[in-house]
Amino acid sequence: YGHLEYGARYVVNSDGRAIKTKSSARKQILQGWACHYNVVHKNYKTNGDEMFLPGCFTGTLWGVMFQRDHLLSEPKMADQDDGTLELHDGKAGLAIRVYLKEGVLERLDGRRELSVGYKVLNSKVRADGVRIIQRAALVEISACYVGAVRQSFVKIRDADDVGSLATDSKNFAYTGAAFGFTRAMQKLM
């Protein structure tokens, strides 16, 4: 994949590789959908089905880090404490925006999905066996190759072309559904 140049503009093509575009002074950000509420997903650690409820992270959206593959031993790529990570907890899900520091795009290495790292504080199990997460402490959000919540995504944007995260994230549920559908179709081919 090669070395990415800090400050250069890139476009991610369909196979996940970053292609350098014309030079520009514009800054880039990452933003996307970290968690989609009311959607059943497979927890890869427990192999059980889970579903996050809206507001389940309320009161724990501080000190969150942006990592890669849930590897807490690696240096964080962004965090709320230094202002490089922004979160918006909406009715449909949890949106993320990362203000890129040097080397972050290189470390993504084609990862286009997101996964939340959390500790369950309160849950119940439905009659069909699905664990309903009512309250959880959010620890970190990771870029990964395959996220448990299939509607998750992260994409590169020009910082000058975005609005507030609260405004931009209003369409993330639809965008996430489109990404999830596209990934499912690619598996069929």
N, C-alpha and C positions, 0 to 999 in steps of 0.2 A: 504494500500500500504506500510505502514511501513516507517521507518526512513532510509534515505540514508546516508551512511558514506562518509564524505568528503575525497577525494583522492582515494577512491575505484573505481574499474572499473565496469561498468554496461552494460548490453545489454537490449534493450527495446524489449519485445516480442510483439506478434501480438495484444494483448489486451491493449497495452500501459503501462504495468507494467515494472519497471526496475528490472532486475535480476542481482545480484552481480556475477561477474566472478572472476577469479584468481587475487590475489593481484598483483599490479604492480606499479612501480614508474612513469609510463607514464601518462602524463596529457591528459585530454580530452577537446574537444571543441564541440560546437554545430555549425552546418552550414546548410544552406538551401536556399530555394527560397522564397523570401518574396513577390515578385510581378512579374507577367508574363505579358509582354506588348502585346498589340494587341489581347487580349482575353476578350470577353464580360463576365462580372460577375454581380451578383445581389448585390446592395448596401443594406445591411440589415436595415440601418437607414431610407433611403428614399424609399425603395422597388423598386427603378428604376434600369435599366440596365446601366452599365458604362463600359468604356474601357480606360486603361492607354496607352498613346503613349510612344514609346521609347524616353528617354531624358526628360520626363515630370518633373523629380525631379532635373534636372540640376540646380546647384547654391544653393541647399538647403540641400545637403548631409553633414551637419556638426551639431554637438550637438544632434544627434539622440540618443534616448534611446531604450533599449530593456525592454519591460514590459510583463505583463500577462493580457490578456483579456482587453486591453486598459484601465486598471485601473491606472490612473495617481496618485491616492492617495496612492498607494502601493510603497514601495521602488523599485527603478529600479534594474533590474537584471544585466544590463550592460549598458555602454554608450561609445560613441566615445571620450568624454572628458577625461576619465581615461584609454583609450586604450583597454578596454575589449570588444569593439564592432568594427567590421570592415565591411565595405560595398563595394560592387563592382557593379557599374551600367553598365551593358552590353547592347548589342543590343536587346537581347530577354527578359531581365528582371533584377531585382534587387536581388543580392545575399547578404547573411549575414553570418558572422562568429562571434561567441561569445566565448571568452576565459573565461571559467567557474570559477566563484568565489564560495566560500562556500555557500551551500544552494540552488543554482540555480536549480539543478536537482530535488530536493525535491519540489520546487515551481512549476515546470512544471506539475507534477502530471498527466502524460499521455497526455499532449497537444503535438500534433505532426504536427500542421499546423501553418501557420503564417498569419498575417494580418497587413497591413500598416495603420497607423494613419496619416492623411494628411488634409491639407486645400487646397481646389481648388483655384487656382489663375486665371486660364484661361481655359474655356471649350466651347464646342459647342455641339449642339444636332443634330444628324443625322436625316434624314427623317423617319427612323424606330423607333425613340425615344431613341436611345442609346446615352448617354452623353459621349462625347469624351473628356477625360482629357488631355489637351495639356500642362499645367503647374500646378504643385502643390508643396506645401511646405511639406516636409516629417518631421513629428514631432517625431513619434515613430513607432516601429515595435513590435507587440505583438505575443507571443505564445498563441494559442487558440485551442479549440477542433474542431471548424469548421471555416475555413477561407473563405472569400467571393470568392477569386480567388482559384478555386479548385485545381490548380496545385501547390499551395504552400506546403512547407514541411520543417521540421527541423529534423535533425538526429544527433546522437552522433557519434563523430569520435575520434580516437586517434590523438593527436596533432602531433605526430611523423610521421604519415602516410599521411599527407596532403601536397599539394603543395601550391602555392600562391592561394588566393581566385579567382583571375582573371583566372587562369588556371583551377582550380577545377570546377568553375561555368560554364565552357563551355558546360558541360553535364547536368547541372541542368534542362534545359528545357525538356530534354528527361526523366530525373528522375522524375520531377514533373508530366509529362504526365502519366508516369507509376503509380505513387502514385494515381493520380486522377482516372485513369482507375480502379485500384484495389479497391479504395473506392466505386466507382460506382457499381462494381461487387458485393462487400460485401452487399450493400443495396438490391440487387436482391435476395440474399440467405435467 
